[in-house]
Amino acid sequence: MKAAAASPAFERAYPSYETTRALDELRAREYPALAALGCTYLDYTAANLYATSQLERHFSLLRDHVFGNPHSTNPTSSFSTASITRVRQRVLAFFNASPDEWAVVFTTNASQALKLVGESYPFGPGGRYLLTFDNHNSVNGIREFARARGAAATYIPVVLPEMRVDERDLERELDRADTHAPRLFAYPAQSNFSGVQHPLEWIERAHARGWDVLLDAAAFTPANRLDLGRWTPDFVVQSFYKIFGYPTGVGCLLARRRSLAKLHRPWFAGGTITVASVQGDKHYLAEGESGFEDGTLDFLALPAVEIGFEHIASIGMEMIHERVRCLTGWLLENLLALRHPGGQPLARLYGPPTTDRRGGIVTFNFYDQAGRAIDHRTVQDRASAANISLRTGCFCNPGGGEIALGLTGTELSSCFRQPEHETHLTVDDFRMCIDGKSTGAVRVSLGLVSNLTDVDRFIGFAKQFIGK
Ligand SMILES: Cc1ncc(COP(=O)(O)O)c(C=O)c1O
C-alpha cells in the first residue's frame, strides 16, 4: 500500500511531518508484510512491529557463532557472556543511564520486572504502596504483596475528561506518612489507556518526601526518549518488543544500584547466588543484577535486543516521536469532527483532545444517534472484518476503564460481594452485573511505521457508524 499524499490541511497543521518521510521508505523496505497482507495496524501499544533486517541479522548471528550457556566459563560460554554484557551496555545507553548508578536486570517482560520489585520491596506495617488508578494490572498486582506484608495500598484517581491526576490529590497522599517505614509510589510515564503522559517531575517530588518511585515506562519509550540522566526514579520497567517488535520474551528492570540494594529476594535460584549450601543451610546472594536474574537468561534472544536498539538508533527516536505526534493530532481532529446528521458527536474520547502532554494512544467509544454506546465488541468485529488491527476492552488497565466508563466503587463492590461471585467471575457475569454500562472501549495506537493511510483508513472505517 502506497503512503497517502498528505492533504493541504494536514500539511498546514503538521509541517514537520515532511521531515519524517524516511519512515515511509523504511516501512516499504523493512515491513513488507503490512502491504502484502493489506493490514492496517493500529495496535502499537500492545506490540511494536519488527523490521525484516532485525530478523536477518539475528539469524546470521546465531548461524555464524556458537553460543554456550553463560553459566560456564568455556569459550562458547564466554562468547554468550560478552554478548549479554554488550546488550546491558546498549540498554543503559538507550536510557542515558550511567552504569555506575544503574543496574539492568533482564526479565521476560515488564510484568516480571514489576513482580520482582513487588515481591522484594521491604513493605511492612506502617509502610505504603501508592499508585494511580491509571495503571496496568501488573502494577496493580503489587498491592497484593504490599497488603500481605502489612503495608497500606492507596489509589489516586484520574479525572475526566483528560484523565489526568489532580495534583492536589497527589500532594496530599505523598505528604501522608506517619512512620519511616518504606513507601513506594508507582505510576506509568504514559497511560496505556488514555495516552496521557503523567509528569516525570513527580519523581523528585516523591523523593523529596521520602518515597521510592517505580516508573512503568512500557507504553512511553516506544515513541519518547526517557532520559535517566535527567530523571532518577528508583525502578523502571520495560518490555523490549514494545520498542522494536522483536524479540518477544525479554524485558528488564532498570534499578538504581542503591535502590536495588533495598530489595530482599524471597528465594534464591540458579545464577542468583555466589554460594549456596545444602548441609550448611545457607546461601549468599550475588550482588547487583545477578542476584535478580533467575536461572539461565534467554542468551539467544538477547543479541536481538542489541540489534533492535541499533535499528531504533539508525532511525532516531526524535523522528519516531514527531511522526507519532503529527498522526495522533490528525487522528484526534478527524475523529472528534465526526458527527451524526443531527450534530451529535460520533465518538466520546477518554483522554486529552490535543497532542499536549500525551502520546499516540487514542481511546474512545462510538455512540449512536440516540446517545447509546455502540458495544466495543461490535466495533472490534467490524474492524477485524476490514483487516484493521485495533484493541478493545480495558487493555489490562481496569482503573482507567472504571473512570472512563463511570463504574463506581459501590456498584463494583456490590457485584463482587454477591455469593456466587465469591471466587469466580467471568467477563459475561461482570457484564450482567453492571447492566447497561459499557465494559470496555476502543483503542487505536500509533507507532514506529504508522502512516497517513493508516489514519485515513481508520477514519473511513469510523464513518460507517454515522447515522446509526
Ligand atoms: C503501561 C504498561 N505496563 C505494563 C505492561 C505489561 O507488559 P508485558 O505484558 O509485556 O509484561 C503493558 C503492556 O501492554 C503496558 O502497556
The ligand as an SDF file (V2000), in Angstrom:
LIG
                    3D

 16 16  0  0  0  0  0  0  0  0999 V2000
    1.8530    0.5220   30.5400 C   0  0  0  0  0  0  0  0  0  0  0  0
    2.1090   -0.9530   30.5060 C   0  0  0  0  0  0  0  0  0  0  0  0
    2.7230   -1.5300   31.5540 N   0  0  0  0  0  0  0  0  0  0  0  0
    2.9870   -2.8360   31.5910 C   0  0  0  0  0  0  0  0  0  0  0  0
    2.6320   -3.6510   30.5560 C   0  0  0  0  0  0  0  0  0  0  0  0
    2.9390   -5.1130   30.6520 C   0  0  0  0  0  0  0  0  0  0  0  0
    3.7870   -5.5120   29.6280 O   0  0  0  0  0  0  0  0  0  0  0  0
    4.0600   -7.0790   29.4140 P   0  0  0  0  0  0  0  0  0  0  0  0
    2.7220   -7.6950   29.1230 O   0  0  0  0  0  0  0  0  0  0  0  0
    4.9790   -7.1200   28.2370 O   0  0  0  0  0  0  0  0  0  0  0  0
    4.6510   -7.5960   30.6490 O   0  0  0  0  0  0  0  0  0  0  0  0
    1.9830   -3.1130   29.4420 C   0  0  0  0  0  0  0  0  0  0  0  0
    1.5420   -3.9650   28.3390 C   0  0  0  0  0  0  0  0  0  0  0  0
    0.7680   -3.6030   27.4910 O   0  0  0  0  0  0  0  0  0  0  0  0
    1.7160   -1.7190   29.4210 C   0  0  0  0  0  0  0  0  0  0  0  0
    1.1120   -1.1350   28.3790 O   0  0  0  0  0  0  0  0  0  0  0  0
  1  2  1  0
  2  3  1  0
  2 15  2  0
  3  4  2  0
  4  5  1  0
  5  6  1  0
  5 12  2  0
  6  7  1  0
  7  8  1  0
  8  9  2  0
  8 10  1  0
  8 11  1  0
 12 13  1  0
 12 15  1  0
 13 14  2  0
 15 16  1  0
M  END
$$$$
